[in-house]
Amino acid sequence: MAQVINESPTEKFTIGQPKIFWTDSLTHTLPLNRTSSYMVMGKRGAGKSNDLEYLACQNLERGGGVFDFFGARDSEGLAWLRSPYEKTRKILLLHGPDTSIVSSWDSKYASELSLGDFEHYDIIISPAAFYTSPHQEFHEAGNTISKIYLRDHYDKIQCLLVREAGNIYYARLSIDGNQYEAKAAAAYMSKEARHSGFTCAFDTLRPFSIDIDIRVTAEIVILKRLGRAMLPRDMWYIYRTFRPEMIARLPKNTSVIVTDDNYMGVMDVPFLPWHKTEREHLISILGIKVDHGSVSLGEAKESEMHGSIMTIGDKDHLSMMALYANPNQEGKPLSMIAVGSTMEPKRSAYAVFSQIHAHDSGIIKQGFCSICRRSKSGLAATIMDRKKQ
């Protein structure tokens, strides 16, 4: 039975089957009762997030869950908290290590997310506003992706919402420190997440920003209004059915849909009444109190092995910062800093660069580096980038 989304007597909304008009005039079904993967492409303001949330609602209606993993800086994923699902489903909010949350819903550090939470909670939200910097959000998300790999049994299908697919790459890059390993990990996730009980629903502003290794794993491709952007060459065959100018100017609630069996159609998706609108400040509307930097900074984090990947722990960070701050190291390349540190195994020059960037971003954002502060380092408020000193 469809769930009533708005119980107002003057405006009712129900979640029903997507309305699709197939080009071959036959009836085809979307894989809504099993794990799958969706890729939504379109320009800013084309309604991509609304379509993602609509697909997530289909999973909720079938007893599954939603993991709103990546969102825009305005934390649009918090709109789930004013949907009617808020009354009937268990909700968990994730936040960074330097942030405290006071709200009516359960919350925990993103680093403490467990596989059991995917079964216990129906909606898990990781809003950007609950982290002190984009780098911190990417870092925590990268660790969460590693946990997803470990889910080898599931009772509840989770719909993984990623509102900019390129963020998966950057999240893994913050952990791997190597762009090739990060790219491979992102492609592996999009391909194998279904075996861990996840339906992946990604969107992207720029079709060319998503590597073909990730694009081809999508079982369903949804094209919103593209504007002046063109499809990648490997998707030009779609233009034989739908003219480029048509796709460029699609109405906001209309999409072109293409299945992996090459069935094509036009899909209409209604606007969800609870979806965030421009300029809304959901944190204030929902009465959530967010405090950055005033809570306990927690215990030191150790390096951990995730498959063949070694994460960067607090000791590694401190070793890098101490070496880089040493006057004797001034002018030397970052590769020498990496080799000279006490870390085992040795890390790349990019790993050093990313830690320096995270260190300085923390100071610029909140006046201190969280890792250095909780480790009582004298460098907690010292900018490392000599151009900014």
N, C-alpha and C positions, 0 to 999 in steps of 0.2 A: 504494500500500500504506500502511496506517495505521502511524504511528510509535509504537513502544513508549515510553511516558512513564516508567513505573516498572518496572524490571527485577527487582524483588524477586519471588521465587517465590511469595510469599504474597499479593502485591498487584500486579496488573498493570493498566495503564490504556492505552487506545489512543484516538487521535483518529479519530473516524469522522464520518459525516454527521450533522448535527443531526436529532434525532427530533422531527418536527412532525406534529401531528394537525390537519388542516385542517377547518374547519367545513363545507365543501361536500363532504367525503369524497373529494375528488379529490387528485391528487398534484401539487404545485407545487414548483419548485426555487428555491433562493436563488442570487443572482448571485455564486457563489464563484469562478468562473473568469475574472472580469473586474473592473475597477474599479467600485466601488459606494459607497454611503454608508449608515451605520447610526446610529440614534439610540436610546440605551437610557435609559429613564426609570424611576426608582424611589427609594424612601427609603433612608436610610443603613442598611447591613447587609443589603440585599435581594439582594446578589450581582451588582451591576452590573459591577464590575471583572472578576469571574470570567468573565462572559459576553463582555466585550470581549476578554479574553485568549484565550478559546475561538475567537472569530471570527478573531483574529490567527493562531492555530494553523492554521486552515483555509487561510490565505494562505501560511504557511510550508510546509504540506504540498504546495502546488501550485507550489513554487519561488519564491515571493515573499519579501518581507522584512517586518519590523516596525519601525516608528519609534514607540517609547513616549515620546510627546512631553511630556505633562503627567500628573503623578501627585499623590497626596496628599503631605503633608509627611513621612510615614513612608517615602517612596521605595519604594512597593510594586512599582514596575517592576523593581527589582533582583532580583525573584524569578525572572526569566528566567535569571539566572546559575546557578540550581540546577536548571533544567529539563534534560532530556536533549538539548535543542537546543544547549545550551552545548558539548556534545562534538563536534557536527557542523557548527555554523554559526559564521560570523565575527561577532564582537560588538564594538561600539564604545560607550564611555561618554563623554558630554559633560559638561563642567563649566564653572563661571564663571571670569572672568578673574583672580580673587584666590584661587583654590583649586588645590591640587595633589593629585593622586590617585596612590596606590601600590596596584596590584592586579595580578592575573594577566591582565587584559584590556587591549586597546588603549584609549587615552583621548586626548582633545584638547579644546582650548577650544571652546566652542559657537560662538564667532565664526569659527572656522576650518573649520567644517563645509562641505564642498563638495558639488556635485551628484554628483561621482564617488563619494562615499562611499555614496550610495544604491544604487549598483550593486555596489560592492565588499563592503559589509557586509550581513549578513542581519538582524541585530538591532541597532538603535541605541537607546540609553536615555539619557534626560536626567533624572536623579533630582533632586528638590527639594533634597535634602540636600547636593548638590554646588554650591549657590549660597549666597552669604552673606545673601541676603534675598529675599523674594518679588518685590520690585520688580526686582531684578537678574535673576531667572529670567524674569519677564515681558518685560523689555527684550530679553534674548538670544533669547527665543522669538519676539518680534515681528520681529527681524531674520531669524530662520530662516524664518518664514513668507514673507518677501520673497524668499528664495532658492527656496522651493518654486515660486513663480510663474514662475521662470526655467527650470524643468525642462520643456523643450519636446520632449524625446525620452527614451524609457526602454525598457529591456529587462526590468526587474524591477518588478513591482507592489509598492509599499510600503503596508502597512496602518498608517495614522496613528491612534494611540491617544491620545485626549484624555479624561481621566477626569472632567473637569468642563468642559462645552462653553463655559460663560461665560468660562473663562480665555482663550479665543481672542480675545474682545472686549477683555479687559484687556491682553492682550499687544500688540494693535494700538494700543490707547489709549496705552500707554507710548511708542510710536514716533510715532504721528500727532499726539498732543496735542489731538485734536478728537474728541468722542464720536460725531459723525455720520459722520465719515470712518472711524473705527474700526469702527462698526457695519456700514457698507457693505463694508469690507474683510473682516470676519468672514463676512458673508453671501456675498461673492464667493468666498472660499476654500472654503466648504462646498459651493458649487455647481460651481466650476470645477476643484477639486483633481483630479478624475478625469482631466482632460485632461493633467495632469502625472504621471499614473501612480500616484495615491494613492487607496486605499480609505479613506474617513474613517469612523472608529468613535468616536462621541462618547457620553458619558453625562452625565446631569444629575440632581441631587437635586430640583430644582424645575422642573417643566414650564413654569411661567410665566416663568422667568428666561431662557428661550431665545426670541428674537424669532421671529415667525411666518415671516419671510423665511429664517431658518435651518432651522426645523422642516420647512417644506414641501420642502426640498431632499433630505431623507432618503428614500432608496429603500425602506428597511426600518425600521419603528419597532418597538422591543421594549419592552414594558411589564412591569416587575417589580412587586413589592409596593409600592403607592403610599401605604399608610397613609391618613391623613386628607386627603392632598392630592388635588385633583380635576384631571381633564384640562382643558386649555384648551378654550374653547367650540368652536373649529374641529375638535376631535377628539371631540366628544360623540356623534357617530354610532356610535362603537365601543360605547357603552353599550347600544345596541339589540341587540347580540350578546352582550356580556359585562357582567353586572351590576356596578355600582360596588363593591359590597361584596366581590365575588369578586376584582376587581383589587386592592382594598385589602389583601387577606389572602392573596395568592398564596404558595405555598411557595417557599423560597429557590432551589430548582433549577428552578422553573417560570416561564414567561413567556408573555404574550400577544403574538403577533407579527402585524403588519399590513403588507402590501406596498403599493407605490404603485399597484397595480392593484386594491387594496381586497380582496385575499384575506386572510382572517383564520384564525388557528389558535392552538394551544397548543404551546409548544416546551419540551422538557426538555433542560437543559444540565448535564452532570456537573461535579462539583467537581474542579478541576485540583489534583493532589497537591502541586505546587510553589507554589501560590498563597500569598501572604503571609497569615498569620493575625494576629489582634490581639496586640499587645505583643511581637511578634518584632522584634528589632533586626537587620535583614538585613546592615547594614554590618559589624557585629561577626561575625556568623555566617559571612559570606563572606570575612572577613579583609581587608577594604578599609580602607586608611588615608586619611583625609580631613584635609587641613590647610588652614585658611582664613587667608589674609593673610600667609603666610610666604614666598611665592614672588615672583618678579619681577612687577611690576605691568604690564609690557608697554609698548608704544609708545602715544603719544597717538592717539586715534581721531578721524578726520576726519568731518565731515558728509558724507552720501552721498545721492544721489538714487535713490529706488526708485519708478520710474514718476513720478507727480506728487508724491511724498512726499519731503521732505527730513528725514533723521534729525538728531538732536541730537548733535553731536560734543563732544570735550573742550573745545575753545575756547569753544563756545557755553555749556557748563556753567560754565566759569570766569568768563565775562563776566557771566552771571546772578548767580553767587554774589558776585562783587566788587561789583556794583551793589547787591544786596540787603543786603550787609554794611556798605555806606556809611552812616554816621549821618545824612547828609543825605536819605537815602531813607526813613527811618523814618516810618511812618504813611501812606506813599503806596501806592496800589493796585498790584497785581502787573502790571496792564496797562501802567502807566508804566515798570515795570522792563523789560518785554518791548520796549517801543518804544525805550527808552533804551540797550539793549544794542547791541553791535557786530555782532550776527548779521544775516546776509542769507540768505534773506528773514526778515522780522520774525516772531516767534512769538507764540502766544496766551498769555493770562494763565495758562491751565491748564498750558501747557508749562513756565512758570516754576515753578508750584506743584509739578508732578511732579518737577522737578529738585531743588527744595528738599527735598521728601519723600525722594527717593533719597539725597541728601547726608546728611540727618539720620539716616536709617535705617542707613546705613553706619557712622556714628559710634556710634550706640546699639548696633549689633550687634557691631562689631569694633574700635571705638575710633577710626576714621578713615574719611574718604571716599576711596575708591579712586582716583577720577578726579583729585581734588585732590592726593593723595599722589604719584601718578605724574607729575603736572605740577609737583611741588615748590611747590605753593601753600601759603601760610601759613594758609589757611582749612581745611586738611585735618581738623583736630580741632575746628572751631568750629561749634557748633549754630546753625542759621539761624533756626529757629522761635523767635521771641522769647518765646513762652509757656513754652518748655522751658528757657530760659537761666537 
